[in-house]
Amino acid sequence: MSDTPVKQQNTAAYYGQAVVSFAVALGAVALGIFNLETDAWVRAFLGVAVLYLTTSAFTLAKVVRDRQEAGQIVSRVDQARLEKLLAEHDPFQKL
């Protein structure tokens, strides 16, 4: 019998909390940059830096998730091969 792991899914509350947390953090930084008492080009530079950091964080999260999912697929294929070999093996068969 195969013990297939159940895919864990996030709850709607967890997803909502992550979205709200991201929005609050990005909004707070944007508000801080907007209210900064400096030249406009400095605020623009900081704004572009925040956007670049945000897109880089999303890309990194996607790459890490993709690598983890690829490892799970390889592991499941190896497990299926092992189960097939064990199912076909007859220990009482003469060599």
DRENDO-1510 file (C-alpha; in Angstrom, 1 decimal, always signed):
<recs>
REC; n; res; u; v; w
REC; 1; MET; +0.0; +0.0; +0.0 .
REC; 2; SER; +1.3; +3.4; -0.9 .
REC; 3; ASP; +1.4; +6.2; +1.7 .
REC; 4; THR; +0.9; +9.2; -0.6 .
REC; 5; PRO; +1.5; +12.4; +1.4 .
REC; 6; VAL; -1.4; +14.8; +1.5 .
REC; 7; LYS; -0.6; +18.1; -0.1 .
REC; 8; GLN; -0.8; +20.8; +2.5 .
REC; 9; GLN; -2.8; +23.9; +1.5 .
REC; 10; ASN; -2.8; +27.2; +3.3 .
REC; 11; THR; -6.0; +28.4; +4.8 .
REC; 12; ALA; -7.8; +31.5; +3.5 .
REC; 13; ALA; -6.9; +33.3; +6.8 .
REC; 14; TYR; -3.2; +32.6; +6.4 .
REC; 15; TYR; -3.3; +33.8; +2.8 .
REC; 16; GLY; -5.2; +36.9; +3.8 .
REC; 17; GLN; -2.8; +37.6; +6.6 .
REC; 18; ALA; +0.2; +37.4; +4.3 .
REC; 19; VAL; -1.4; +39.7; +1.7 .
REC; 20; VAL; -2.4; +42.3; +4.4 .
REC; 21; SER; +1.1; +42.1; +6.0 .
REC; 22; PHE; +2.8; +42.7; +2.7 .
REC; 23; ALA; +0.5; +45.6; +1.8 .
REC; 24; VAL; +1.0; +47.2; +5.2 .
REC; 25; ALA; +4.8; +46.9; +5.0 .
REC; 26; LEU; +5.0; +48.2; +1.4 .
REC; 27; GLY; +2.6; +51.0; +2.3 .
REC; 28; ALA; +4.6; +52.0; +5.4 .
REC; 29; VAL; +7.8; +52.2; +3.4 .
REC; 30; ALA; +6.2; +54.1; +0.6 .
REC; 31; LEU; +4.7; +56.6; +3.1 .
REC; 32; GLY; +8.0; +56.9; +4.9 .
REC; 33; ILE; +9.8; +57.7; +1.6 .
REC; 34; PHE; +7.1; +60.1; +0.5 .
REC; 35; ASN; +7.3; +62.1; +3.8 .
REC; 36; LEU; +11.1; +62.1; +3.8 .
REC; 37; GLU; +12.5; +65.6; +3.9 .
REC; 38; THR; +14.9; +65.4; +1.0 .
REC; 39; ASP; +15.2; +66.1; -2.7 .
REC; 40; ALA; +12.7; +64.4; -5.1 .
REC; 41; TRP; +15.5; +62.4; -6.8 .
REC; 42; VAL; +16.5; +60.8; -3.5 .
REC; 43; ARG; +12.9; +59.8; -2.8 .
REC; 44; ALA; +12.6; +58.5; -6.4 .
REC; 45; PHE; +15.8; +56.5; -6.0 .
REC; 46; LEU; +14.6; +55.0; -2.7 .
REC; 47; GLY; +11.2; +54.2; -4.3 .
REC; 48; VAL; +12.9; +52.3; -7.2 .
REC; 49; ALA; +15.1; +50.5; -4.7 .
REC; 50; VAL; +12.1; +49.3; -2.8 .
REC; 51; LEU; +10.4; +48.1; -5.9 .
REC; 52; TYR; +13.5; +46.3; -7.0 .
REC; 53; LEU; +13.9; +44.7; -3.6 .
REC; 54; THR; +10.2; +43.6; -3.7 .
REC; 55; THR; +10.5; +42.0; -7.2 .
REC; 56; SER; +13.7; +40.3; -6.2 .
REC; 57; ALA; +12.1; +38.8; -3.1 .
REC; 58; PHE; +9.2; +37.5; -5.2 .
REC; 59; THR; +11.6; +35.9; -7.6 .
REC; 60; LEU; +13.7; +34.3; -4.9 .
REC; 61; ALA; +10.5; +32.9; -3.2 .
REC; 62; LYS; +9.4; +31.4; -6.6 .
REC; 63; VAL; +12.8; +29.9; -7.3 .
REC; 64; VAL; +13.0; +28.3; -3.8 .
REC; 65; ARG; +9.4; +26.9; -4.2 .
REC; 66; ASP; +10.2; +25.5; -7.6 .
REC; 67; ARG; +13.3; +23.8; -6.4 .
REC; 68; GLN; +11.5; +22.3; -3.5 .
REC; 69; GLU; +8.6; +21.1; -5.7 .
REC; 70; ALA; +11.1; +19.6; -8.2 .
REC; 71; GLY; +12.7; +17.7; -5.3 .
REC; 72; GLN; +9.3; +16.3; -4.3 .
REC; 73; ILE; +8.6; +15.1; -7.8 .
REC; 74; VAL; +12.0; +13.3; -8.1 .
REC; 75; SER; +11.4; +11.7; -4.6 .
REC; 76; ARG; +7.9; +10.5; -5.6 .
REC; 77; VAL; +9.2; +9.0; -8.9 .
REC; 78; ASP; +12.0; +7.2; -7.0 .
REC; 79; GLN; +9.4; +6.0; -4.4 .
REC; 80; ALA; +7.2; +4.6; -7.2 .
REC; 81; ARG; +10.1; +2.7; -8.8 .
REC; 82; LEU; +11.0; +1.2; -5.4 .
REC; 83; GLU; +7.4; +0.1; -4.7 .
REC; 84; LYS; +7.2; -1.4; -8.2 .
REC; 85; LEU; +10.4; -3.4; -7.6 .
REC; 86; LEU; +9.2; -4.6; -4.2 .
REC; 87; ALA; +5.8; -5.6; -5.6 .
REC; 88; GLU; +7.4; -7.6; -8.4 .
REC; 89; HIS; +10.0; -9.3; -6.2 .
REC; 90; ASP; +9.3; -12.9; -5.3 .
REC; 91; PRO; +11.7; -14.1; -2.6 .
REC; 92; PHE; +10.8; -17.7; -3.1 .
REC; 93; GLN; +11.7; -17.7; -6.8 .
REC; 94; LYS; +14.7; -19.8; -7.7 .
REC; 95; LEU; +17.7; -18.0; -9.2 .
</recs>
